[in-house]
């Protein structure tokens, strides 16, 4: 779609072209389609019916300033929000992901060297937009260090959504956790948290407004009082069932 190509996708390609963290001025790029929830069909006059991909992925690899292989992976969807004409402003969707996520979406298998480089790449965890990719002096991501997790979310409750949506956290540390100063967030808005969670216990956050748990898919992030990201989960439209919570335990 022209709005996707001229906004989100163009901004990603512009960031890659001006990348300053490589040392050889050579970048390897693998790009391809993703078929799924947002597929569309077109049939130009005199041609057969064709499927329009739900989105696209990019895998870029280069030698960084420390002379190590660095791999970054991106997924961008042609969903309803992306097809709005942003007039040059990036519409934040899911962007940077782990290479294993692209394998799950596409059925491709990348060589182990890609997995190793991606795991060792700074900022190889998911972000909500290119703003996060290039942001300087941003708080660290501590997804793999702090044992507090988003384990479930009631995205589409039976009946009215507003006021009935909830998100459940799990404290797998050995000490009580104070949530004072913590935040739950979607890509646009955040909800301040209070309370505490005992070791091994869960904590249900009810009435998550102003956060929007959209039925078409999205992301939920958890930040501690220092502004460090502690956890982030994604879900797709196919995972959302009315009256049943989306579980993130098996990720």
Order of alpha helices (4+ residues) and beta strands (2+ residues): alpha-alpha-beta-beta-beta-beta-beta-beta-alpha-alpha-alpha-beta-beta-beta-beta-beta-beta-beta-beta-beta-beta
